[in-house]
């Protein structure tokens, strides 16, 4: 029975760790703004740019892409992100992570 409890805790921890985080979004956007032609994968951004958990970074990047702040291109099954050159509509121009406005 203790095993079930520990599995539930692990699942909760993993789910919480995958939520987009505003401070990571800010760091990613700042890097892209300073390096306008940069493109990198989730793994590269997590490992070399922000030094954070890959799953948290992936969730944050997906959120930024959904809000129109980043471009996403898939090459050979790997997603690559870059700064969107044309600005998103004003309703999507937020720099912190969170759900897109409706």
N, C-alpha and C positions, 0 to 999 in steps of 0.2 A: 504494500500500500504506500509506503514511503516513496517508492519509485514513481508512482503516478503523480504524487505531489511535486517531486523534483522535475518531472517532465513538464508539468504545467508551468512551473517557474521558468524553465528554460524557454518554453514557447512564448511566454509573456515577455521575457527579456529580449528575445529575438525580434518580436513584433515591435516593441518600443524602440529598439535600436534602428529599425528600418524607417522610422518616421522622418520626413524631411526636417532639417534643422536650419533655422534662420541664420545662425552664425556661419554655417558652412556655405549657405547660399551667398552670403555677403562676400566671403573669401573667394569663392569661385568667380563671382561676377567681377570682383576687383582684379583678379588675375587676368581674366579675359579683357577687361577694359585697358589694362596696362600692356597687354600683349594681344592686340586686336586680330592678328592673323593666326593665333594659336588654335590648334585642334588636338584633342586627346580623347582617349577612351576612359571609361569609368575607372578601370584599374589604374591607369596612369594618373588621373586626377586625384584619386584616393591616396595613392602611394607617394606621389612626388609633389603634389601641389598643396593638399590640405592635411595629409597625414592622419586620416580618419578611416573608420570602418567602411569597407567597400559598399556594404548594403545601405548604409546611411547616405553615402555620397550618391549612389545610384538613385535612391528615392528622391534626393534633393535635385539631382540633374533632371530627372523625369518631370518633377514639379516645375522647374525653371523652363523646360522645353514646352510643357503644357500651357504655360503662361505667355509663351511667345518670346521669351528672352534669349533662348539658345536655339541653334539649329542642331538637328540630330541626323546623322547619316550612318547607315549600316553598310559596312564593307566586310565581306566574308564572315558574316555572322557576328561581328563586333560593332557595337554602337560607338560612334565618335561624335563629340560635341564641340561646337564653336559658337562664338558670339554672333547673334543675329545682327546683321548690318543695318537693315531697315527696322526702325523702331516698331514695337507692337502698338496696337491701339491703346489710347490713354487708359482705358478701363483695365488693361492688363499690365500697366507699368508700375509694378510694385517690386521692391528689391528684397523683401523678406519672404521666406518660404511660408506656404499656407495654401489653402484652396483658392482656385481662381475665382474671381468675382463672377456673379451670375446676373 
